[in-house]
């Protein structure tokens, strides 16, 4: 008889059901992973309750850590019970970007939680050689948060941030914003200002190390001065993209991480600033580089293990997987205030 497991299965936009489904079986070169923790990404909100995924039915969830449960044929270098962080992208390793080591730009990738079943489930199976070993005394919750931290660091790597620079982080109370605050400080930023419209989330940025945290334009205005050398935009809110450019200094940079789900309008005055001050606008996508999964992931794990990169303070919810449909639905409808939300499909570690 096929073994079963509990999973949150999506059948349509807004239709997510807790069901007993077949437990995956690892094929050659794969590992069966017992999910320890799976975090909620902002993309899950739109994927599950607004725009839909690439395929249905689907088990979403891609920010996760796991313990090795079983090894498929030919897999070596891992031990049963070993804790790993799971990079969600499965590159093809064949397309031109992959050959150049630019795995975030892979043209034919697979992805946990959007193109293949993810980790809002007790078990996941996937390629063993892409798993990232972490120190075995690292908290599994931290190992599940390597992905958003690496996304933030990948964006920092896209810029020319220098010691002493003034940095603004928009959406500074969400996980990627809170990691961006910390990375900017670790990179030597002289001043970091975090902006988040939710006062309680803005306060979290102070705990992350921001020099100032604001939740309104009135609070932000006296802090702008001649502008910020680097603006990190993590919210994806269309009007915030305009704000990002409007507070950037001469020859400054804006790096865009957030994903808008509506048209972005840049005001005429803001466009003039962009041109006249020769501001650079950069896109940042995913978190990977060579050798896979890249320095972003390796550095994140090292800084978490050393305690230099803080993560626990941003966790606002820890829940069993059975609460996925209800809680993520509430998040999508803005009915709850949250920063990092974690689900524990096999109970809290």
N, C-alpha and C positions, 0 to 999 in steps of 0.2 A: 504494500500500500504506500502511495506517495505521501511523504510527510507534509504537513501543513504549517503555515505561519500566519501571524497577524500582519496586515498591511492596510494602508490607506490608499485605495484604488480610485483613480479619477476616470470617470466615464464620459463626462462632458463638462463644459465650463459651469462651475458651481455644483456639480454632482460628484462628490467625493464620499466614498463609502468605506467603512471599516469592515473588512472581510477576512475570511480564512482562505488563503490561496496556496498554491503549491510552493513548497520551499525549493529554491533553486539548487541545481546540482552543478558543481564546477566541472567544466570541460578541460581538455588538455591545455596546460599553460595558465589555468585560472585558479583562483582561490575562492573558497566560500567564506564570506565575512559575516560575523555576528555583530550587528550594528550596536555600537555603544551609545553614541549620541548623534543626532542630526539636527543642524541648525536651520532656521528659516531665512532664506534670502529674499530680498525685495522682489526678485524675479518670480518667486513662487506665487506671490500674491496675484500678479497679473496673469501668470500662466494658468493658475487654478481657478481664478474667479473673474477673469476679464477676457483675455485674448485666446487662451487655450494653448496646448503644446503641439509638438510636431506629430505625435501619434497618440492614439487612444485604443484601448484603455492604457493607463500609465500610472505607475507608482512614482510620485515626484520625490524631491529631496536630494540635494547634492553636496551639502556641506557636512561631511560626516567623518567619524572615526569608527574603528571596528577592531575586533580581535579575530585573528585567523582561526577559523573553525575547522576547515578541511582544505587539503591541497590537491589540486588536480594532477593528472599525469604529467610528468616532466618538470614539475615545479621544484626548485631547490632554493636554498638561501633563506627560508622562513621556517619558523617553528609554530606549532599549534599553540594557540593562546596569546601569540605575540600581538601587541598593540600597534596599529598603523593609522596614519592619516591617509585619506583617499583623494588624490587629485581627481576632480570630476571629469576633466576632459580626457578623451582617448584619441590622441592624434593618429592620423594615418601614417605619419613618418615618411611619406612618399612625395607629397606635393611640393612645389617650389618653396613655400614658406617653411615647411617642416625640414627640408633639406638644408635650409639656411639657419635652422635652430629657432625659428620664430613660430613656436608651436601655438601661441595664442591666435595666430592668423591662419591656422590649418584650414584647408579648403574642403576637406572630406572627413570631418571628425565625428566621433560618437560622444555622448555626454550623459552621465548619470542624471536621472530625474527629468530629462526633457526629451532625449532621443532613445534612451533605454531605461529600464526600471531603476529607480533610485532607492533612497534609504529611509523613506517613511514606512519602514518594514523591519521585521526582525532580522532578515538575512538578505544579503546581496552577493552576487557572484560576478567576478570580473578579472581582467588580466592581472596576474600576480606581479609581473615585472614593472608595472607602473605604480605599485603601492610604495608609500614613503614610510620607512621605519622611523620611529620616534623613540626617545628615551623611555624605557619601560616604566619609569616612575612619574612620567608626565601625566597629568590629569587628563582622562579621556575627553573631558569637556573642552579643554584647551586644544587637544588634537583635532577636535571637530571644528574649531574656529581658525585653523591655519588658513583655510581658503579665503575668508574675507580679509584676514590680515595680509595675506599675500597679494590679493587684489589691490589693496591700498599701497603696498610697497612697489608693485609693478608700475603704478601710476607715478610714484615718486621717482622711480628710475627713468621715466619718460622725460623728466624735467631736468633743469640745470640748477636745482636748489643748492645754495651755497650757505656756509656758516654765516650767521648774522641776518639772513633774509627775514623779511616780514611775510608771514603766511596766514591766509584766511582759509578756513574749512567750512564750506556750506553743507548743511545736513550733518553738522558736527556732533549731534547726539545719537546718531545711528552707529551700528558697529563699524562700518567702513570709515565713517567720519572719525570715530573715536580712535581707530587704529591709525588713521591719517595724522591726527594730532600727535600721536606718540612717535610715529616715524619721522615727522617733521622735526620734532624736538631731538630725537636721537641723531638726526642728520645735522644738527647744529643751528636750526632756525633760531633767530634772535627773539622773535615774538610770534606767538600763534594766537589767532582770534578764531573762535568757533561760533558759528551761527546756526541756530535751530529754532524753529517757530514754537516748539514745545518747551516751556521753561524748565520742566523737570529733566528733560533730555539734555538741554543746554547745560544744566548743572553737572551732568555726567562728564562733560568735556573738561571741566575744571579738575575733576579727579584724574582724567587722562593726562593732565599737564598743561592744558591751555592757559595762557596768561589772562585771557578774557573770554567770557561766554555771553552771547547776546541772544535774545529771542524776539527782537523788534528792530525796525529800521531806526527808530529813535535812539536805541542803545548803540547801534552800530555806527551811526553817523559820526560821532566824535572820535571814533577809533580809526577811521579810514585814512585821514591825513592825505598824503599825496598818492595813496594807493598801496596795494600789496604786491610784493615781488612775485609771489606765487599764490594763486587761488585754486583750491582743490574743490571741485563740485561733485558731491556724492548723492544728491537727493533725486535728480532726474525730473524735478518739477520745472515745467517750461519757463515760468517767470523767473526762476532762480538762475537760469542760464544767462539771461540778460543782466541780472544783478552781478553775476560773477565777472563779466567783462567790465561793468561800470565801476568796479572797485579795484581794478588792476592798475598797477603803476606803469610808468613809461618803460618800455622794453620788458615788461613783466610777462608772465605766462599764466594761462588758465589750462588746467588739465581736467577733462570731463570723464567722470566714472559713472555717474548716475544715468539711467536709461529713461528718457521721456517717452510717454505713451500718447503724446499729442504734438501738434506742430509747435515749433519753437519760433517765437517772434523776437527779433533783435530790434530795439527802438532805433530810430534815426540818430539820435544823440549818442547812443551807445556805439552804434556802428562807426560814427565819426571818431569816437575815442579809440576804438579798435584800430582804425587806420592811422590816425594822427600820432598815437603813442606807440605805434608799431608793436602791438601786443600779439603774442603767439597763442593760438588756441590749439590744444593737443587732445586727441582722443586716446583713451586707454581702454583696452579690452582684455578681460581675463587676467591671467597671472603667471604665464608660463614662459620659460626660456630654456636654453640648453646649458648643461645636460638636463633632460627632463626629470622632474618638473621645474627645475631651475633654482637660481639663487634666491628668488623671492620666497620659495617654500623652505629651503634649507636655512635661510637667515631667520625666518619667522620662528621655526622650531627652536633654533639656537637661542633666540632672544626670549622666547617663552620659557625655555628650560632654565635660563639664567635669572629669570625674574625681571629682566629689563623691560619686557613687553607685558603690560598688565591686561588681563582679559576678564577675570571673574567679576569685577565690579559692574560690567555692562550687562550681565545676565539678569533679565527681568522676569523670565518665565522658564520653568522646567516642568515638563508635563509628559505623561505617557502618550504613546502613539495614537491611542484611541481618541485623543482630543484634537487630532490634526484637522478634521473637517470644520469643527466648531471654532477653534481658536484662529486658524489661518483665515477663515471667513470673516471673523470679527476684525482681524488686522486689515484685511482688504477693504472693509467698510469703515475703517478708522473708528471702530467702537472701543478699542483698547489702546492704551499708551504702552509702547514696548520699545526696547532696544534689541538686545539679543534674546531670541526665543530658542530653546533647545527641547527636542523631544527624545525620550529614552524608550525605544521599542522593546528593550529587554529589561527594563527597570533601571533605576538610577545606579550608576557605578559606585 
